[in-house]
Amino acid sequence: MLRNEKYTGIARYKEYVFDNIVPAIIANDVFKEVQSELDRHKHKNKAKLVDYKFLLSEKLYCGECGSLIHGHTGTSHTGKAYHYYKCKNAVKHQCDAKPIKKDELEDFVVKSAMEYILSPDIVGQAAQRMVEYFNLLSNNGNEIRILEDMEKEFERKLGNCLNAVANGMANKSIADMITSLEEDKAKVEESLLKAKNKKRKQITIDQCYQFLISLAFLDIGKERNKEILINSLVKKVYLYKDKINIVFYPTNDVEDRAFDDGNGGNDGGAPSDDSGNSTHNDNNSGSLTTSFCPPDKKSA
C-alpha cells in the first residue's frame, strides 16, 4: 500500500501516465516523503547485510556427515542478533551436529593457524614447503602432462583411421575425420610448445618466509586481518563434536585440535530452534586469495 501511487490519483498504462483518474486519498508530498523514508531503510538494511562476513564460508565442513556448514544470522526473542555456523543437513534435521558461535569458531581457527604455521620453530619449515609447492606449479608440469596426453590420444585416433584406410575402408567420412584430427593435433602441439617455452618467475624461500612473517605480525583483533589470515593459510576446516581438523595451505598439513566452546564441547552456539528468525547467509564476500594461496576448486 505504501508504494502504490494510485492512492495519489495517478494511474499508469504502458508508457502513459494519467492524473486524477482515481480519487486521491493521499497528498502527493506525503507520498513522496514516505517513499524517501522507505528507500532510506531499504538501503540501510542492505548495507548491513552486505558488510557482514562469515570468514569460513565455503571452507567449513561437518565432520559428522560431511556436508558444508553455512553461516546464519538470527534474532532472539529480545531482538538481539546472533551469528553462528550450522551444518546444512542439521538445518534439515538430517544431522545432529549443533550450531556453533561464529566469532568463537573463527577465533579458534585463527589462533590455531598462528600457533601451527607461524610459530618460530615451524615457520621456516613452512616456507621451505611453500617454495617447493609453488615452484612445482610454476613449472607448468600439470599443463604439459595434460597436453602430452591429448597429443598421444590424437595420434592413437589418427593411427586407427590410417589402419582403416589401409584395410580398404577409405571413404569421405574417414577422410574428413583424418583432416579434423590432424588440425586438432596441430593445435595441441602448438600449445604444448608454448607451455614448454613459457618461463615463469620462480619464488624464493626468502619471499615465502617474509610472507609468513608478515602474517605473524597481523593484528588479529581486527576482522579484516582475520579474513586475510584465514584465506591465506586455511584450506578446509572439519568440525566434529569435540575436535576440529584444519587443513592448511599450501602443504595440506592437517592439524587435529580438541575444541571446547565453553559448553563442554560443541553443543550449541545458537538456539537449535531457529523459530523462523534465522536468515541463511551463505556469504563468500570474505574471499581473499593471495599469490601464495590458490583457491581449491575441488570440494570435499
Secondary structure, DSSP 8 states (H G I E B T S, - for coil): -TT-GGGGTEEEETTEEEESSS---S-HHHHHHHHHHHHHHHHHHHHHHHH---TTTTTEEETTT--BEEEEEEE-TTS-EEEEEEEHHHHTTS-----EEHHHHHHHHHHHHHHHTSSHHHHHHHHHHHHHHHHHHHTTHHHHHHHHHHHHHHHHHHHHHHHHHHTT---HHHHHHHHHHHHHHHHHHHHHHHHHH-------HHHHHHHHHHHHTS-TTSHHHHHHHHHHHEEEEEE-SSEEEEEETTT--EEEEE---SSSSSS-SS-S--TT--EE----TT----TT-----S--
